[in-house]
Amino acid sequence: MKRYEQLVELLAGDIRNGHFGPGTRLPSIRSLTAQHGINASTAFKAYYRLEEKGLVRARPRSGYYVTASAMQPLAAAGAGQPIKATRTAARVAPRLDVSELVFEVLAAVQDPDIVPLGSAFVAPALFPLQSLGKSLARAARQIHLRGATAHLSQGDPVLRQQIALRYLGMGMPQAADELIVTNGALEGLNLCLAAVARPGDLIAIESPGFYAGLQALERLKMKALEIPVHPRDGLDLVALADALKRHPVKACWFMTSFQNPTGASLPEEKKKALVGLLARHEIPLVEDDVYGELHFGNRAPLPAKAFDRKGLVMHCSSFSKTLAPGYRVGWVSPGRFGEQIERLKLMTTLSASLPAQLAVADYLQHGGYDKHLRRLRHAMETQLACMLAAIARHFPAGVRVSHPAGSYFVWLEFDEGFDALALHQAALERGISVAPGPVFSARRNFRHCLRLNYGHPWDARFEAAMRTLGQLVGEQGPYAS
């Protein structure tokens, strides 16, 4: 065995047995050469090999760090077994009625004394709010210079140019003058849906899927066709293809990268296949891509929009999950539906907040957004590892958990007979919120499932909450001794 291979085995063993925990900085190249009597080339080759295995990740001018994925063997050994793929058929849901349950769950998260494992948001402390405040102050002085009423419905041109540059950085050029700025991604998603469908139309959605999408269909009096999503493999394209043959689907609303609630992503070849399938049927896709920048790999996953050649994909995203949650600045790349979406915006909210738009544009120009994103991704990856380790320590054996490569949610599956709604109530009584599976289904399925949020810095409070959750899980029927 070559020297670098011996070093790889040694370091990999130290990582897997917990000597080097997730997020830990590994010894420098200089330290390795001195400790093991090797040259720098051998040390670099060892780290390159560990990086290929997914155990470490290089950070520019900082060194090599243990990744969250290094925890997967630990999670699979006891609690937190990786979820296996299953095949289910698409189903048309009955009349939608999910809002009351969603509002009940969301209300609990608003209490600052509640541990927010059921939250849909990242901890505010992880955002550059002070720098954004300075950008907002500069923006307020510029409003009269930029024109307070110019470009109202489409959005500030400087902001749209900055967004277009981010598309260009992904290798998918986007004309800035085609973009439409919205009040967060949620408004954009709703506008896109209303632009291509009418009350009574059948919309293909994910199952489990984002509850705000279910609420949008409920409000617009549209019908839901649930397409199964697997936490490891993502949207079931076979089930979708079969459903398109049997049902008059008017549009699709999918999250192809780091899907909420499962964290699953479609690989690029499946995204390309999805776009091709919908193009053959001339069916529009509303693509929700709010978590794409929260990836743990070296580059952001391409959205389905990257493979669109017919203008059928409406790509929606925002800065709410990555930079400025309260500013409500999102956007739509509308494909062939730009005119319809812009007219609907004029008829409803008219414009996103101009000060917020100018503040975000200023920050993108001067605030070091990419540097902030690198810190945020590192925090998320470290916190994911902490949560997976806590599940392995505190939850019963056999609990299955997703291992996302981005965003800040994990999806847990318990044995049949488990009641996540009962767990939700029991956890609230102990000051902990969770997101039970039924809020992510038009038919209130997934009662044996749970979404947890790891978007907050890990501390003793979160560790204690996970210990309590594990105890509550162990008291339920399938796990009670």
Salt bridges, closest charged atoms under 4 A:
GLU52 OE1 - ARG49 NH1 2.85
GLU104 OE2 - HIS424 NE2 3.79
ASP156 OD2 - ARG146 NH2 2.76
GLU187 OE1 - LYS345 NZ 2.97
GLU226 OE1 - ARG443 NE 2.82
ASP233 OD1 - ARG232 NE 3.03
ASP236 OD2 - ARG87 NE 2.72
ASP242 OD2 - ARG246 NE 2.89
GLU268 OE2 - ARG299 NH2 2.82
GLU282 OE2 - LYS310 NZ 2.26
GLU282 OE1 - ARG336 NH1 3.49
ASP289 OD2 - HIS315 NE2 2.85
GLU293 OE2 - ARG166 NE 2.86
GLU293 OE1 - ARG377 NH2 3.44
ASP308 OD2 - LYS305 NZ 3.75
GLU339 OE2 - ARG343 NH2 2.83
ASP362 OD2 - ARG138 NH2 2.68
ASP370 OD1 - ARG166 NH2 2.85
GLU381 OE2 - ARG57 NH1 2.85
GLU413 OE1 - ARG400 NE 3.72
ASP415 OD1 - ARG400 NH1 3.49
GLU416 OE2 - HIS448 NE2 3.55
ASP419 OD1 - ARG447 NE 2.93
GLU463 OE2 - ARG393 NH2 2.99
GLU463 OE2 - HIS394 NE2 2.62
